[in-house]
Amino acid sequence: MKMKTLSSLAALIVAAAMLAGCGGTENTDNSQGQATTDAVTEEVSDAAIKNMTSLEMIRAMGNGINLGNTLEAYNHNSYVSGSDPDGFETIWGEPYTTAEMIQGMKDAGFDTLRIPIAWTNGMNFEVGDYTIDERLMNRVETVVNYALDAGMYVIINDHWDGGWWGMFGSEDQAVRDKALEMYKSMWTQIGENFKDYSYKLIFESANEELGDRLNDKDITGTKGVLNKNECYETANMINSEFVKLIRSLGGNNGDRFLLIAGYNTDIANTCDERFKMPEDTAESKLLLSVHYYTPWDYCSTDSVNQWGSPTDYDEQNELFKQLSKFSQQGYGVVIGEYAVMKKNGGTKPDTDKFYSNLLDNCDLYDFCPVLWDCNSFYKRAENTTSDETLAELFLSRRYENEKDKDVDEIKSEAQERIDSTKQKAVDEQTEDIELPPADDMAIAWIMFASSDYGISYSVGDIYDPTGCTTGVKAKNVQITGEGTYTVSLDLSECGPAKGTAFSALGISNGEELFPGYIYTIDEILINGEPFEMAGKSYTCSDDGKCTRVNLFNGWVSEVPEDVRTADGDLTDCSAQIMPLSKRNIVNTISVTFTVTAP
């Protein structure tokens, strides 16, 4: 059966609400006339939202933006010393929030505002007092009202908040109990304060903390003891307690939309079968939150300054398709943060391609995108936008422009754009790349990231020769069997690089095309000079597809038992055979290696 348009669904709901309200008691007090009119308008609007399903809510939420680095700016120690928590929102460099600023965001094409908040900025939790300071609560309420008055949907959460979440991973059960007690007290106060607020207000259970960061040591001083399975179990428990608590607080909380934080808010981790959406007494009122900064080197460092290869499109499209299992189950999905950032501001090349394809995926799979922005795209003090192309893109995707369209039509148009942009990327594959990615080829290359992440080349197990700093020249080779090969990088046009934070020899499809083969590093040249290796190389794989020899991997402290060496001896094997500190100037790297059959 063909789906109705969003506007027709809303119209039916509003009409029903108006008929239901005809039996109300007439207010004859003229002094209350304006207030009564406003209340009826609010009631009708809320009646429409209240009757929406999770997927319909996502459509109505349209485009979103974060009020980043503002109410989550952390200054708890100053509060403990007597400072007013109402003044902390500017300490991370953002301007004081005004109604005009929020209205400007709405006018720029954003239908939803996510407000990250650090609630312990106004709480003496160290002494067991979990009362949120009234001044902080009032300030949050003021900003929430700005957004609601502008006609926006609003998301509020508890956002990092000094890392107190690490209490959940403490070895001391009493500390874990205090963490849950504080969490419940915090949300009880928030829920009771906002219980009669519009259904446009959405509570989010956490930020990125429900996952590995439950072992953070910021507050406890020592790293937590939860293993991965226990982290999943604890994250699921917290989300479940969140839902049960909010539902018990009365007012609109009984069927308010609730946003459930995914595991690490990471797509792959959240799609893991160990993550469970909580049970709910309200029907179709749960949303799921994940974040998207993939690939990290492009989105969050200055090292990779191009995006849009066929591999880039495949990676984004596949991850969003994987995430769509939740919308297929009836859960609306919020991409609570996404961004392409530059260290000193400005717009990175190809940002429009990245955002456009992301928005198309959101249209296709029933996701609400919420841009992470800290005065980068939307200049709050001036109420202006920084990039005309992006401004036009966001305006074109606002809810107002799509509300009268049939949902099937929206999805069909999105799929057509996704297919056409991917095909265009294939057609425009850079001609000077001698060895583009291919499923039937094993290609060797050097993964590299400088110590300051300012220069990089194809970091990760997916071979992408376009995923690099502009100016890097690479000599990659196809592995055809046993023999000796050489690969190299020339960084002189964009460098030099200062040391390395990560580097490895990668062989795409190596585990599939040459299973069990061993890759032994014979020689490393840095700037044309032999480099004395600090240990013995070994062959391994992280994903069962790409073969890898770590040159410098600081995240591997112990050599796994299932690695491969030519002589079978793991003595002196190391994942850091090429240590280069930031004092080492690197213009060129050359790696010669021998391939032997098992």
MODA-V578020 format. One record per residue. RES is the residue in three letters. SS is DSSP state (@ for helix, = for strand, . for the rest). PHI is phi as a letter, one per 40 degrees, with the letter a starting at -180 (999 if undefined). Layout:
res=RES ss=SS phi=PHI
res=RES ss=SS phi=PHI
This chain:
res=MET ss=. phi=999
res=LYS ss=. phi=c
res=MET ss=. phi=c
res=LYS ss=. phi=c
res=THR ss== phi=c
res=LEU ss=@ phi=c
res=SER ss=@ phi=c
res=SER ss=@ phi=c
res=LEU ss=@ phi=c
res=ALA ss=@ phi=c
res=ALA ss=@ phi=c
res=LEU ss=@ phi=c
res=ILE ss=@ phi=c
res=VAL ss=@ phi=c
res=ALA ss=@ phi=c
res=ALA ss=@ phi=c
res=ALA ss=@ phi=c
res=MET ss=@ phi=c
res=LEU ss=@ phi=c
res=ALA ss=@ phi=c
res=GLY ss=@ phi=c
res=CYS ss=@ phi=c
res=GLY ss=@ phi=c
res=GLY ss=. phi=c
res=THR ss=. phi=c
res=GLU ss=. phi=c
res=ASN ss=. phi=c
res=THR ss=. phi=c
res=ASP ss=. phi=c
res=ASN ss=@ phi=c
res=SER ss=@ phi=c
res=GLN ss=@ phi=b
res=GLY ss=@ phi=d
res=GLN ss=@ phi=c
res=ALA ss=@ phi=c
res=THR ss=@ phi=c
res=THR ss=@ phi=c
res=ASP ss=@ phi=c
res=ALA ss=@ phi=c
res=VAL ss=@ phi=c
res=THR ss=@ phi=c
res=GLU ss=@ phi=c
res=GLU ss=@ phi=c
res=VAL ss=@ phi=c
res=SER ss=@ phi=c
res=ASP ss=@ phi=c
res=ALA ss=@ phi=c
res=ALA ss=@ phi=c
res=ILE ss=@ phi=c
res=LYS ss=@ phi=d
res=ASN ss=. phi=c
res=MET ss=. phi=c
res=THR ss=. phi=c
res=SER ss=@ phi=d
res=LEU ss=@ phi=c
res=GLU ss=@ phi=c
res=MET ss=@ phi=c
res=ILE ss=@ phi=d
res=ARG ss=@ phi=c
res=ALA ss=@ phi=c
res=MET ss=@ phi=c
res=GLY ss=. phi=f
res=ASN ss=. phi=c
res=GLY ss== phi=b
res=ILE ss== phi=a
res=ASN ss== phi=c
res=LEU ss=. phi=c
res=GLY ss=. phi=c
res=ASN ss=. phi=f
res=THR ss=. phi=b
res=LEU ss=. phi=c
res=GLU ss=. phi=c
res=ALA ss=. phi=d
res=TYR ss=. phi=c
res=ASN ss=. phi=a
res=HIS ss=@ phi=d
res=ASN ss=@ phi=d
res=SER ss=@ phi=c
res=TYR ss=@ phi=c
res=VAL ss=@ phi=d
res=SER ss=. phi=c
res=GLY ss=. phi=h
res=SER ss=. phi=c
res=ASP ss=. phi=c
res=PRO ss=@ phi=c
res=ASP ss=@ phi=c
res=GLY ss=@ phi=b
res=PHE ss=@ phi=c
res=GLU ss=@ phi=c
res=THR ss=@ phi=b
res=ILE ss=. phi=c
res=TRP ss=. phi=c
res=GLY ss=. phi=g
res=GLU ss=. phi=c
res=PRO ss=. phi=c
res=TYR ss=. phi=c
res=THR ss=. phi=c
res=THR ss=. phi=b
res=ALA ss=@ phi=c
res=GLU ss=@ phi=c
res=MET ss=@ phi=c
res=ILE ss=@ phi=c
res=GLN ss=@ phi=c
res=GLY ss=@ phi=c
res=MET ss=@ phi=c
res=LYS ss=@ phi=c
res=ASP ss=@ phi=c
res=ALA ss=. phi=c
res=GLY ss=. phi=h
res=PHE ss=. phi=b
res=ASP ss=. phi=c
res=THR ss== phi=b
res=LEU ss== phi=b
res=ARG ss== phi=c
res=ILE ss== phi=b
res=PRO ss=. phi=c
res=ILE ss=. phi=b
res=ALA ss=. phi=b
res=TRP ss=@ phi=c
res=THR ss=@ phi=c
res=ASN ss=@ phi=d
res=GLY ss=@ phi=b
res=MET ss=. phi=a
res=ASN ss=. phi=c
res=PHE ss=@ phi=c
res=GLU ss=@ phi=c
res=VAL ss=@ phi=b
res=GLY ss=. phi=g
res=ASP ss=. phi=b
res=TYR ss=. phi=b
res=THR ss=. phi=c
res=ILE ss=. phi=c
res=ASP ss=. phi=d
res=GLU ss=@ phi=d
res=ARG ss=@ phi=c
res=LEU ss=@ phi=c
res=MET ss=@ phi=d
res=ASN ss=@ phi=c
res=ARG ss=@ phi=c
res=VAL ss=@ phi=c
res=GLU ss=@ phi=c
res=THR ss=@ phi=c
res=VAL ss=@ phi=c
res=VAL ss=@ phi=d
res=ASN ss=@ phi=c
res=TYR ss=@ phi=d
res=ALA ss=@ phi=c
res=LEU ss=@ phi=c
res=ASP ss=@ phi=c
res=ALA ss=. phi=c
res=GLY ss=. phi=g
res=MET ss=. phi=c
res=TYR ss== phi=c
res=VAL ss== phi=b
res=ILE ss== phi=b
res=ILE ss== phi=b
res=ASN ss=. phi=a
res=ASP ss=. phi=b
res=HIS ss=. phi=b
res=TRP ss=. phi=f
res=ASP ss=@ phi=g
res=GLY ss=@ phi=g
res=GLY ss=@ phi=g
res=TRP ss=@ phi=c
res=TRP ss=@ phi=d
res=GLY ss=@ phi=c
res=MET ss=@ phi=c
res=PHE ss=@ phi=c
res=GLY ss=@ phi=c
res=SER ss=. phi=c
res=GLU ss=. phi=c
res=ASP ss=. phi=c
res=GLN ss=@ phi=d
res=ALA ss=@ phi=c
res=VAL ss=@ phi=c
res=ARG ss=@ phi=c
res=ASP ss=@ phi=c
res=LYS ss=@ phi=c
res=ALA ss=@ phi=c
res=LEU ss=@ phi=c
res=GLU ss=@ phi=c
res=MET ss=@ phi=c
res=TYR ss=@ phi=d
res=LYS ss=@ phi=c
res=SER ss=@ phi=c
res=MET ss=@ phi=d
res=TRP ss=@ phi=c
res=THR ss=@ phi=c
res=GLN ss=@ phi=c
res=ILE ss=@ phi=c
res=GLY ss=@ phi=c
res=GLU ss=@ phi=c
res=ASN ss=@ phi=c
res=PHE ss=. phi=b
res=LYS ss=. phi=c
res=ASP ss=. phi=c
res=TYR ss=. phi=c
res=SER ss=. phi=d
res=TYR ss=. phi=c
res=LYS ss=. phi=c
res=LEU ss== phi=c
res=ILE ss== phi=b
res=PHE ss== phi=c
res=GLU ss== phi=b
res=SER ss=. phi=c
res=ALA ss=. phi=a
res=ASN ss=. phi=b
res=GLU ss=. phi=b
res=GLU ss=. phi=c
res=LEU ss=. phi=c
res=GLY ss=. phi=i
res=ASP ss=@ phi=c
res=ARG ss=@ phi=c
res=LEU ss=@ phi=c
res=ASN ss=@ phi=b
res=ASP ss=. phi=d
res=LYS ss=. phi=b
res=ASP ss=. phi=d
res=ILE ss=. phi=c
res=THR ss=. phi=c
res=GLY ss=. phi=g
res=THR ss=. phi=b
res=LYS ss=. phi=c
res=GLY ss=. phi=c
res=VAL ss=. phi=b
res=LEU ss=. phi=c
res=ASN ss=. phi=c
res=LYS ss=@ phi=c
res=ASN ss=@ phi=c
res=GLU ss=@ phi=c
res=CYS ss=@ phi=c
res=TYR ss=@ phi=c
res=GLU ss=@ phi=c
res=THR ss=@ phi=c
res=ALA ss=@ phi=c
res=ASN ss=@ phi=c
res=MET ss=@ phi=c
res=ILE ss=@ phi=c
res=ASN ss=@ phi=c
res=SER ss=@ phi=c
res=GLU ss=@ phi=c
res=PHE ss=@ phi=d
res=VAL ss=@ phi=c
res=LYS ss=@ phi=c
res=LEU ss=@ phi=c
res=ILE ss=@ phi=c
res=ARG ss=@ phi=c
res=SER ss=. phi=c
res=LEU ss=. phi=c
res=GLY ss=. phi=g
res=GLY ss=@ phi=g
res=ASN ss=@ phi=c
res=ASN ss=@ phi=c
res=GLY ss=@ phi=c
res=ASP ss=. phi=a
res=ARG ss=. phi=c
res=PHE ss=. phi=c
res=LEU ss== phi=b
res=LEU ss== phi=b
res=ILE ss== phi=c
res=ALA ss== phi=c
res=GLY ss=. phi=c
res=TYR ss=@ phi=c
res=ASN ss=@ phi=f
res=THR ss=@ phi=f
res=ASP ss=. phi=b
res=ILE ss=@ phi=c
res=ALA ss=@ phi=c
res=ASN ss=@ phi=c
res=THR ss=@ phi=c
res=CYS ss=@ phi=c
res=ASP ss=. phi=c
res=GLU ss=. phi=c
res=ARG ss=. phi=c
res=PHE ss=. phi=c
res=LYS ss=. phi=b
res=MET ss=. phi=c
res=PRO ss=. phi=c
res=GLU ss=. phi=c
res=ASP ss=. phi=a
res=THR ss=. phi=c
res=ALA ss=. phi=c
res=GLU ss=. phi=c
res=SER ss=. phi=f
res=LYS ss=. phi=b
res=LEU ss== phi=b
res=LEU ss== phi=b
res=LEU ss== phi=b
res=SER ss== phi=b
res=VAL ss== phi=b
res=HIS ss== phi=b
res=TYR ss== phi=a
res=TYR ss=. phi=b
res=THR ss=. phi=b
res=PRO ss=. phi=c
res=TRP ss=@ phi=d
res=ASP ss=@ phi=c
res=TYR ss=@ phi=c
res=CYS ss=@ phi=c
res=SER ss=@ phi=b
res=THR ss=. phi=b
res=ASP ss=. phi=c
res=SER ss=. phi=c
res=VAL ss=. phi=b
res=ASN ss=. phi=b
res=GLN ss=. phi=a
res=TRP ss=. phi=a
res=GLY ss=. phi=h
res=SER ss=. phi=c
res=PRO ss=@ phi=d
res=THR ss=@ phi=c
res=ASP ss=@ phi=c
res=TYR ss=@ phi=c
res=ASP ss=@ phi=c
res=GLU ss=@ phi=c
res=GLN ss=@ phi=c
res=ASN ss=@ phi=c
res=GLU ss=@ phi=c
res=LEU ss=@ phi=c
res=PHE ss=@ phi=c
res=LYS ss=@ phi=c
res=GLN ss=@ phi=c
res=LEU ss=@ phi=c
res=SER ss=. phi=c
res=LYS ss=@ phi=c
res=PHE ss=@ phi=c
res=SER ss=@ phi=c
res=GLN ss=@ phi=c
res=GLN ss=. phi=c
res=GLY ss=. phi=g
res=TYR ss=. phi=c
res=GLY ss== phi=c
res=VAL ss== phi=b
res=VAL ss== phi=b
res=ILE ss== phi=c
res=GLY ss== phi=c
res=GLU ss== phi=a
res=TYR ss== phi=a
res=ALA ss=. phi=a
res=VAL ss=. phi=b
res=MET ss=. phi=b
res=LYS ss=. phi=b
res=LYS ss=. phi=d
res=ASN ss=. phi=b
res=GLY ss=. phi=g
res=GLY ss=. phi=g
res=THR ss=. phi=b
res=LYS ss=. phi=c
res=PRO ss=. phi=d
res=ASP ss=. phi=g
res=THR ss=@ phi=d
res=ASP ss=@ phi=c
res=LYS ss=@ phi=c
res=PHE ss=@ phi=d
res=TYR ss=@ phi=c
res=SER ss=@ phi=c
res=ASN ss=@ phi=c
res=LEU ss=@ phi=c
res=LEU ss=@ phi=c
res=ASP ss=@ phi=c
res=ASN ss=@ phi=c
res=CYS ss=@ phi=c
res=ASP ss=@ phi=c
res=LEU ss=@ phi=c
res=TYR ss=@ phi=b
res=ASP ss=. phi=g
res=PHE ss== phi=b
res=CYS ss== phi=b
res=PRO ss== phi=c
res=VAL ss== phi=b
res=LEU ss== phi=c
res=TRP ss=. phi=c
res=ASP ss=. phi=a
res=CYS ss=. phi=b
res=ASN ss=. phi=g
res=SER ss=. phi=c
res=PHE ss=. phi=c
res=TYR ss== phi=c
res=LYS ss== phi=c
res=ARG ss=. phi=c
res=ALA ss=. phi=c
res=GLU ss=. phi=c
res=ASN ss=. phi=f
res=THR ss== phi=b
res=THR ss== phi=b
res=SER ss=. phi=c
res=ASP ss=. phi=a
res=GLU ss=@ phi=c
res=THR ss=@ phi=c
res=LEU ss=@ phi=c
res=ALA ss=@ phi=c
res=GLU ss=@ phi=c
res=LEU ss=@ phi=c
res=PHE ss=@ phi=c
res=LEU ss=@ phi=c
res=SER ss=@ phi=c
res=ARG ss=. phi=b
res=ARG ss=. phi=c
res=TYR ss=@ phi=d
res=GLU ss=@ phi=d
res=ASN ss=@ phi=c
res=GLU ss=@ phi=b
res=LYS ss=. phi=c
res=ASP ss=. phi=c
res=LYS ss=. phi=c
res=ASP ss== phi=c
res=VAL ss=@ phi=c
res=ASP ss=@ phi=c
res=GLU ss=@ phi=c
res=ILE ss=@ phi=c
res=LYS ss=@ phi=c
res=SER ss=@ phi=c
res=GLU ss=@ phi=c
res=ALA ss=@ phi=c
res=GLN ss=@ phi=c
res=GLU ss=@ phi=c
res=ARG ss=@ phi=c
res=ILE ss=@ phi=c
res=ASP ss=@ phi=c
res=SER ss=@ phi=c
res=THR ss=@ phi=c
res=LYS ss=@ phi=c
res=GLN ss=@ phi=c
res=LYS ss=@ phi=c
res=ALA ss=@ phi=c
res=VAL ss=@ phi=c
res=ASP ss=@ phi=c
res=GLU ss=. phi=b
res=GLN ss=. phi=d
res=THR ss=. phi=d
res=GLU ss=. phi=c
res=ASP ss=. phi=c
res=ILE ss=. phi=c
res=GLU ss=. phi=c
res=LEU ss=. phi=b
res=PRO ss=. phi=c
res=PRO ss=. phi=d
res=ALA ss=. phi=a
res=ASP ss=. phi=c
res=ASP ss=. phi=b
res=MET ss=. phi=b
res=ALA ss== phi=b
res=ILE ss== phi=b
res=ALA ss== phi=c
res=TRP ss== phi=a
res=ILE ss== phi=b
res=MET ss== phi=c
res=PHE ss== phi=a
res=ALA ss== phi=b
res=SER ss=. phi=c
res=SER ss=. phi=c
res=ASP ss=. phi=c
res=TYR ss=. phi=f
res=GLY ss=. phi=c
res=ILE ss=. phi=b
res=SER ss== phi=a
res=TYR ss== phi=a
res=SER ss=. phi=f
res=VAL ss=. phi=c
res=GLY ss=. phi=h
res=ASP ss=. phi=c
res=ILE ss=. phi=b
res=TYR ss=. phi=c
res=ASP ss=. phi=a
res=PRO ss=. phi=c
res=THR ss=. phi=c
res=GLY ss=. phi=c
res=CYS ss== phi=a
res=THR ss=. phi=c
res=THR ss=. phi=d
res=GLY ss=. phi=h
res=VAL ss=. phi=c
res=LYS ss== phi=b
res=ALA ss== phi=b
res=LYS ss== phi=b
res=ASN ss=. phi=b
res=VAL ss== phi=b
res=GLN ss== phi=c
res=ILE ss== phi=c
res=THR ss=. phi=b
res=GLY ss=. phi=i
res=GLU ss=. phi=c
res=GLY ss== phi=i
res=THR ss== phi=b
res=TYR ss== phi=b
res=THR ss== phi=b
res=VAL ss== phi=b
res=SER ss== phi=a
res=LEU ss== phi=b
res=ASP ss== phi=b
res=LEU ss=. phi=b
res=SER ss=. phi=c
res=GLU ss=. phi=c
res=CYS ss=. phi=b
res=GLY ss=. phi=b
res=PRO ss=. phi=c
res=ALA ss== phi=c
res=LYS ss== phi=b
res=GLY ss=. phi=g
res=THR ss=. phi=a
res=ALA ss=. phi=c
res=PHE ss== phi=a
res=SER ss== phi=a
res=ALA ss== phi=a
res=LEU ss== phi=c
res=GLY ss== phi=b
res=ILE ss== phi=b
res=SER ss=. phi=c
res=ASN ss=. phi=g
res=GLY ss=@ phi=c
res=GLU ss=@ phi=c
res=GLU ss=@ phi=c
res=LEU ss=@ phi=c
res=PHE ss=. phi=b
res=PRO ss=. phi=c
res=GLY ss=. phi=g
res=TYR ss=. phi=c
res=ILE ss== phi=b
res=TYR ss== phi=b
res=THR ss== phi=b
res=ILE ss== phi=c
res=ASP ss== phi=c
res=GLU ss== phi=a
res=ILE ss== phi=b
res=LEU ss== phi=b
res=ILE ss== phi=b
res=ASN ss=. phi=f
res=GLY ss=. phi=g
res=GLU ss== phi=b
res=PRO ss== phi=d
res=PHE ss=. phi=b
res=GLU ss=. phi=c
res=MET ss=. phi=c
res=ALA ss=. phi=c
res=GLY ss=. phi=h
res=LYS ss== phi=b
res=SER ss=. phi=c
res=TYR ss=. phi=a
res=THR ss== phi=b
res=CYS ss== phi=a
res=SER ss=. phi=a
res=ASP ss=. phi=c
res=ASP ss=. phi=b
res=GLY ss=. phi=g
res=LYS ss=. phi=b
res=CYS ss=. phi=c
res=THR ss== phi=c
res=ARG ss== phi=b
res=VAL ss== phi=b
res=ASN ss== phi=c
res=LEU ss== phi=c
res=PHE ss== phi=a
res=ASN ss== phi=b
res=GLY ss=. phi=c
res=TRP ss=. phi=c
res=VAL ss=. phi=b
res=SER ss=. phi=c
res=GLU ss=. phi=b
res=VAL ss=. phi=c
res=PRO ss=. phi=c
res=GLU ss=. phi=c
res=ASP ss=. phi=c
res=VAL ss=. phi=c
res=ARG ss== phi=b
res=THR ss=. phi=b
res=ALA ss=. phi=c
res=ASP ss=. phi=b
res=GLY ss=. phi=g
res=ASP ss=. phi=b
res=LEU ss=. phi=c
res=THR ss=. phi=d
res=ASP ss=. phi=g
res=CYS ss== phi=c
res=SER ss=. phi=a
res=ALA ss=. phi=c
res=GLN ss=. phi=b
res=ILE ss=. phi=c
res=MET ss=. phi=b
res=PRO ss=. phi=c
res=LEU ss=. phi=b
res=SER ss=. phi=c
res=LYS ss=. phi=c
res=ARG ss=. phi=c
res=ASN ss=. phi=c
res=ILE ss== phi=c
res=VAL ss== phi=b
res=ASN ss=. phi=b
res=THR ss== phi=b
res=ILE ss== phi=b
res=SER ss== phi=b
res=VAL ss== phi=b
res=THR ss== phi=b
res=PHE ss== phi=a
res=THR ss== phi=b
res=VAL ss== phi=b
res=THR ss== phi=b
res=ALA ss=. phi=c
res=PRO ss=. phi=c
